[in-house]
Amino acid sequence: MPAPLLLVLATLLFATMGVCVKFASALYATGEIVFYRGLVGALTMAVLTRARGGTLRTRVPGMHFWRSLSGVTALSLWFYSIGGLPLATAMTLNYMSSVWMALFLIGGAIMMGRDRIDPRLIAAVLVGFVGVALVLRPTIERDQLWHGLLGLLSGMLSAMAYLQVTALGRAGEPEERVVFYFSVGGMVAGLLSMPFTGASDGFHGHTPFGVLMLLATGALATAAQLLMTKAYARGRPLVNASLQYLGIVFSFIYGAMLFDDPIKPMAVAGMVLIIAAGLGATLLRSRAAPRDAEHSSMES
């Protein structure tokens, strides 16, 4: 299957997962959803790794720990924001990760004492945050600022997690192993949070619909992760980044059709700005990558 088609399918699955999370949020606490999502992912990756003759043993447990810490925290905050925000709004705030990466790049350049920072990268970051202000403006009017801020924080932590995934790939860790330990981290975090966010015994009771939503959340998230990984391995980074933002469009359609989410021009304009900023930041980072690699090789 061509890389663009893989990525379109992955974004559709992620958006559909968001629908399941939103339905599940009415029945379960965030920690429970994160736990079951991790359980499904860990079992799936364990079976897949065994079927391929691989191993889950790792030489870099510390790297997996930090990747899981940032990734699971981002996931938990994102699931929480999905429960309290319009679906497309929560999805858009999480997709701010590309803009956060650009901000990290600027911060790193300043710390390293570089004389010149690409002003276009700074402009992309500023445009992204203007978009956030427009997206959150309708949210503030509905007394959902807390969910909005946590959704924004989930995007920042997702950016950190993506950087750590890249480091794990360079260390030779296969995708199945990375997803497995991330899923295990989700199970642990979910269990630890249940006494504070769940029922009296930590778990809410189940209904057939609730079980279906929990299983669908885990299955869709795991399948989408694998498809997106294959797409990025085969396709062009900028094309992939462009298609990835279809997740916002799919979520917008789902929200309007299933949850009667209001369509506000200001929020739509903010989403467009965030998409433009994310694409711009991705393009500038991809162009800077060869220069950074050459600089690093000269230093070594």
Rosetta blueprint (number, residue, H / E / L):
1 M L
2 P L
3 A H
4 P H
5 L H
6 L H
7 L H
8 V H
9 L H
10 A H
11 T H
12 L H
13 L H
14 F H
15 A H
16 T H
17 M H
18 G H
19 V H
20 C H
21 V H
22 K H
23 F H
24 A H
25 S H
26 A L
27 L L
28 Y L
29 A L
30 T H
31 G H
32 E H
33 I H
34 V H
35 F H
36 Y H
37 R H
38 G H
39 L H
40 V H
41 G H
42 A H
43 L H
44 T H
45 M H
46 A H
47 V H
48 L H
49 T H
50 R H
51 A H
52 R L
53 G L
54 G L
55 T L
56 L L
57 R L
58 T L
59 R L
60 V L
61 P H
62 G H
63 M H
64 H H
65 F H
66 W H
67 R H
68 S H
69 L H
70 S H
71 G H
72 V H
73 T H
74 A H
75 L H
76 S H
77 L H
78 W H
79 F H
80 Y H
81 S H
82 I H
83 G H
84 G H
85 L L
86 P L
87 L H
88 A H
89 T H
90 A H
91 M H
92 T H
93 L H
94 N H
95 Y L
96 M L
97 S H
98 S H
99 V H
100 W H
101 M H
102 A H
103 L H
104 F H
105 L H
106 I H
107 G H
108 G H
109 A H
110 I H
111 M H
112 M L
113 G L
114 R L
115 D L
116 R L
117 I L
118 D L
119 P H
120 R H
121 L H
122 I H
123 A H
124 A H
125 V H
126 L H
127 V H
128 G H
129 F H
130 V H
131 G H
132 V H
133 A H
134 L H
135 V H
136 L H
137 R H
138 P H
139 T H
140 I H
141 E H
142 R L
143 D L
144 Q L
145 L H
146 W H
147 H H
148 G H
149 L H
150 L H
151 G H
152 L H
153 L H
154 S H
155 G H
156 M H
157 L H
158 S H
159 A H
160 M H
161 A H
162 Y H
163 L H
164 Q H
165 V H
166 T H
167 A H
168 L H
169 G H
170 R H
171 A L
172 G L
173 E L
174 P L
175 E H
176 E H
177 R H
178 V H
179 V H
180 F H
181 Y H
182 F H
183 S H
184 V H
185 G H
186 G H
187 M H
188 V H
189 A H
190 G H
191 L H
192 L H
193 S H
194 M H
195 P H
196 F H
197 T H
198 G L
199 A L
200 S L
201 D L
202 G L
203 F L
204 H L
205 G L
206 H L
207 T L
208 P H
209 F H
210 G H
211 V H
212 L H
213 M H
214 L H
215 L H
216 A H
217 T H
218 G H
219 A H
220 L H
221 A H
222 T H
223 A H
224 A H
225 Q H
226 L H
227 L H
228 M H
229 T H
230 K H
231 A H
232 Y H
233 A H
234 R H
235 G L
236 R L
237 P H
238 L H
239 V H
240 N H
241 A H
242 S H
243 L H
244 Q H
245 Y L
246 L H
247 G H
248 I H
249 V H
250 F H
251 S H
252 F H
253 I H
254 Y H
255 G H
256 A H
257 M H
258 L H
259 F L
260 D L
261 D L
262 P L
263 I L
264 K L
265 P H
266 M H
267 A H
268 V H
269 A H
270 G H
271 M H
272 V H
273 L H
274 I H
275 I H
276 A H
277 A H
278 G H
279 L H
280 G H
281 A H
282 T H
283 L H
284 L H
285 R H
286 S H
287 R H
288 A H
289 A H
290 P H
291 R H
292 D H
293 A H
294 E H
295 H H
296 S H
297 S H
298 M H
299 E H
300 S L
